[in-house]
Amino acid sequence: MATNLALDPELLERAFIVSGERTKKAAVTRALQEFIARREQRKLAELLGKLDWDASYDYKAERSRRS
């Protein structure tokens, strides 16, 4: 999808430096991928302490089960 963006040249230059990408498209694509990954991680982190843990669950026994 073609999109026109007005990008801050200083931010774009920093993105090239830290990412190692050579094109605007690659730098923006990488930035979006990392942005999405961080937001998804944050959603998972918000679940910490909110889920009930089954103390009787034996993960080692589950490893030995064969499908």
C-alpha contacts under 8 A as a table, 3 or more apart, distances in Angstrom:
res1	aa1	res2	aa2	distance
7	L	11	L	7.61
7	L	12	L	6.89
8	D	11	L	5.35
8	D	12	L	6.20
9	P	12	L	5.00
9	P	13	E	6.07
10	E	13	E	5.11
10	E	14	R	6.24
11	L	14	R	5.09
11	L	15	A	6.09
12	L	15	A	4.93
12	L	16	F	6.28
12	L	24	K	7.53
12	L	27	A	7.72
13	E	16	F	5.11
13	E	17	I	6.38
14	R	17	I	5.05
14	R	18	V	6.17
15	A	18	V	5.35
15	A	19	S	5.72
15	A	20	G	7.84
15	A	21	E	7.79
15	A	27	A	6.32
15	A	31	A	8.00
16	F	19	S	5.42
16	F	20	G	5.44
16	F	21	E	5.28
16	F	22	R	6.36
16	F	23	T	7.81
16	F	27	A	6.35
17	I	20	G	5.54
17	I	21	E	7.60
19	S	27	A	6.95
19	S	30	R	7.82
21	E	24	K	7.89
21	E	26	A	5.95
21	E	27	A	5.46
22	R	26	A	6.99
22	R	27	A	7.28
23	T	26	A	5.26
23	T	27	A	6.19
24	K	27	A	5.12
24	K	28	V	6.04
25	K	28	V	5.28
25	K	29	T	5.96
26	A	29	T	5.06
26	A	30	R	6.05
27	A	30	R	5.21
27	A	31	A	6.11
28	V	31	A	4.99
28	V	32	L	6.13
29	T	32	L	5.19
29	T	33	Q	6.21
30	R	33	Q	5.08
30	R	34	E	6.17
31	A	34	E	5.23
31	A	35	F	6.01
32	L	35	F	4.98
32	L	36	I	6.11
33	Q	36	I	5.27
33	Q	37	A	6.17
34	E	37	A	5.01
34	E	38	R	6.12
35	F	38	R	5.28
35	F	39	R	6.30
36	I	39	R	5.19
36	I	40	E	6.18
37	A	40	E	5.16
37	A	41	Q	6.16
38	R	41	Q	5.02
38	R	42	R	6.13
39	R	42	R	5.00
39	R	43	K	6.36
40	E	43	K	5.14
40	E	44	L	6.49
41	Q	44	L	5.12
41	Q	45	A	6.15
42	R	45	A	4.96
42	R	46	E	6.19
43	K	46	E	5.20
43	K	47	L	6.87
44	L	47	L	5.35
44	L	48	L	7.21
45	A	48	L	5.44
46	E	50	K	7.98
47	L	50	K	5.27
47	L	51	L	6.68
48	L	51	L	6.79
49	G	52	D	7.75
54	D	57	Y	5.59
58	D	61	A	5.47
58	D	62	E	6.64
59	Y	62	E	5.01
59	Y	63	R	6.36
60	K	63	R	5.14
60	K	64	S	6.72
61	A	64	S	5.42
61	A	65	R	6.79
62	E	65	R	5.38
63	R	66	R	7.92
